Amino acid sequence: MPLPPPLDLVCHPAAPDPCVRRIGVTVAREADGGLDVRYGLEGALDGLRLPAGGLPVERLWAHTCFELFVLAEGGEAYREFNFSPGGQWMCFDFSAYRARIDSPAMPAPQLDWQRSGDALTLALTLPASALPAGALRLGITAVVEHADGSHRYWALGHPPGKPDFHHRDGFALALPATTP
């Protein structure tokens, strides 16, 4: 299935990003309900901390990573996925805003990280079994850690105030249910 044109993430206005020019994302729903997602970061990669692996999986979000928040349309519960350039990934489940619950075991997503010149890309596929059925709302985000240890927060949309990827207003992309 061809991917739609990319959506541009925006850096949180409280801290502009001097290293990253752009983060674009494409999302396509597969016929079976899975998701194909492509992230593309362009900028001065040498000014960023790009984990090479070995990070504690529970804290991937504390370093450079791409994130995807998935909510069933009209629901309260949501799932957070973190994908590190080191190849690691993690999933967290929440029953409501920041109310973490145990996550069931799930199959590993297919991840393909590439770095070339001033670009870092991730192509990933999430199986339908890792997602709620029906229409979805997605929060598409990125945490960018700079060489000096500072962080920048990118998202399709930011609610007012400090960066908060869990806020319902950040689930900015609506995807219809798949049809059999």
C-alpha positions as MATLAB code, in Angstrom:
seq = 'MPLPPPLDLVCHPAAPDPCVRRIGVTVAREADGGLDVRYGLEGALDGLRLPAGGLPVERLWAHTCFELFVLAEGGEAYREFNFSPGGQWMCFDFSAYRARIDSPAMPAPQLDWQRSGDALTLALTLPASALPAGALRLGITAVVEHADGSHRYWALGHPPGKPDFHHRDGFALALPATTP';
ca = [
       0.000    0.000    0.000;
       1.478    3.414   -0.913;
       2.031    5.769    1.993;
       0.258    9.147    2.111;
       2.249   12.404    2.029;
       4.245   13.044    5.205;
       2.866   14.931    8.171;
       5.274   17.359    9.817;
       5.853   17.227   13.548;
       6.401   20.585   15.253;
       8.895   21.344   17.978;
       7.406   22.487   21.285;
       7.575   26.307   21.234;
       9.181   26.548   24.692;
      12.503   25.255   23.311;
      13.190   25.590   19.569;
      15.494   22.944   18.135;
      18.769   24.288   16.677;
      19.828   20.866   15.356;
      16.704   19.397   13.753;
      15.255   20.993   10.612;
      12.329   18.665   10.177;
      10.657   15.493   11.395;
       8.153   14.062    8.943;
       5.909   11.044    9.483;
       3.683    8.943    7.267;
       1.073    6.555    8.617;
      -0.988    4.055    6.658;
      -3.530    1.577    7.960;
      -3.084   -1.897    6.489;
      -6.118   -3.866    5.320;
      -5.730   -6.229    8.297;
      -5.767   -3.323   10.788;
      -2.006   -3.033   11.297;
      -0.048    0.194   10.847;
       2.837    1.117    8.579;
       4.668    4.124   10.013;
       7.682    6.001    8.626;
       9.584    8.640   10.591;
      12.200   10.856    8.961;
      14.397   13.235   10.966;
      16.586   15.727    9.081;
      19.232   17.881   10.701;
      22.670   18.088   12.259;
      22.806   14.527   13.577;
      26.273   15.057   15.060;
      24.678   17.492   17.522;
      22.327   14.789   18.822;
      22.686   11.854   21.176;
      21.582    8.835   19.178;
      21.548    5.756   21.424;
      23.437    2.791   20.042;
      21.627    0.258   22.229;
      21.969   -1.000   25.755;
      19.618    1.579   27.280;
      17.260    0.411   29.987;
      14.156   -0.405   27.968;
      11.837    1.222   30.518;
      13.456    4.623   29.899;
      13.804    4.838   26.131;
      11.608    7.957   26.278;
      14.318    9.755   28.287;
      16.605    9.779   25.232;
      16.245   10.279   21.504;
      13.339    8.142   20.368;
      10.283    8.180   18.168;
       6.976    7.547   19.916;
       3.483    6.544   18.936;
       0.445    6.861   21.207;
      -2.613    4.834   20.155;
      -6.147    5.335   21.464;
      -9.370    3.647   20.362;
     -11.694    6.419   19.177;
     -13.992    7.351   22.065;
     -12.005    5.334   24.615;
      -9.933    6.217   27.664;
      -7.276    3.485   27.574;
      -4.261    3.994   25.331;
      -0.950    2.421   24.424;
       2.445    4.121   24.122;
       5.186    2.739   21.885;
       8.822    3.951   22.109;
      11.372    3.197   19.390;
      15.075    3.902   19.998;
      17.697    4.377   17.248;
      19.607    1.637   19.088;
      16.965   -0.811   17.832;
      15.154   -1.236   21.142;
      11.439   -0.730   21.612;
       8.979   -0.680   24.473;
       5.234   -0.591   24.948;
       3.290    0.836   27.888;
      -0.451    0.545   28.515;
      -2.568    3.126   30.336;
      -6.174    2.764   31.527;
      -6.600    6.566   31.483;
      -4.388    9.685   31.480;
      -0.987    8.548   32.829;
      -2.627    5.662   34.775;
      -0.204    2.900   33.837;
      -1.316   -0.730   33.884;
       0.416   -3.996   33.056;
       0.956   -4.577   29.350;
       0.247   -7.936   27.748;
       3.019   -9.678   25.853;
       2.962   -8.744   22.212;
       4.936   -9.542   19.099;
       7.894   -7.324   18.322;
       7.227   -4.732   15.643;
       9.269   -4.812   12.460;
      11.808   -1.960   12.741;
      14.190   -0.715   10.048;
      16.456    2.143   11.156;
      18.640    3.904    8.575;
      21.140    6.747    8.917;
      22.461    8.540    5.854;
      24.111   11.960    5.832;
      21.858   14.344    7.724;
      18.868   11.971    7.848;
      17.700    9.359   10.336;
      14.737    7.234    9.292;
      12.633    4.536   10.878;
      10.218    2.330    8.976;
       8.065    0.182   11.223;
       5.093   -2.098   11.027;
       2.811   -2.710   13.982;
       0.615   -5.791   13.652;
      -3.127   -5.463   14.173;
      -2.801   -7.602   17.316;
      -0.805   -4.770   18.949;
      -3.560   -2.222   18.311;
      -7.143   -1.659   19.418;
      -9.813   -2.604   16.903;
     -11.853    0.062   15.158;
     -11.158    3.725   14.532;
      -8.012    5.119   16.142;
      -6.585    8.404   17.342;
      -2.800    8.682   17.220;
      -0.322   10.876   19.028;
       2.831   10.921   16.917;
       5.832   12.310   18.753;
       9.604   12.396   19.073;
      12.015   13.108   21.892;
      15.315   14.533   20.636;
      18.278   14.533   23.013;
      21.087   16.947   22.162;
      24.784   16.327   22.757;
      24.645   18.696   25.755;
      21.929   16.546   27.395;
      19.067   18.965   26.700;
      15.840   17.683   25.138;
      13.444   18.917   22.476;
       9.917   17.610   22.121;
       8.238   17.206   18.739;
       4.599   16.270   18.028;
       1.807   16.658   15.502;
       0.257   19.049   17.995;
       1.065   20.299   21.482;
      -1.545   21.120   24.135;
      -1.013   24.397   26.045;
       1.702   24.421   28.696;
       4.728   22.206   29.067;
       5.296   19.247   26.712;
       2.834   16.454   27.534;
       2.540   13.671   24.987;
      -0.080   11.888   27.138;
      -2.551   14.789   26.939;
      -5.645   13.895   24.919;
      -5.259   16.978   22.694;
      -1.995   15.506   21.405;
      -3.793   12.514   19.843;
      -4.166   14.605   16.703;
      -4.431   12.063   13.886;
      -7.713   10.203   13.340;
      -7.643    6.934   11.391;
     -10.842    5.194   10.327;
     -11.510    1.556   11.093;
     -10.470   -0.907    8.446;
     -13.193   -2.525    6.400;
     -13.216   -6.289    5.866;
];
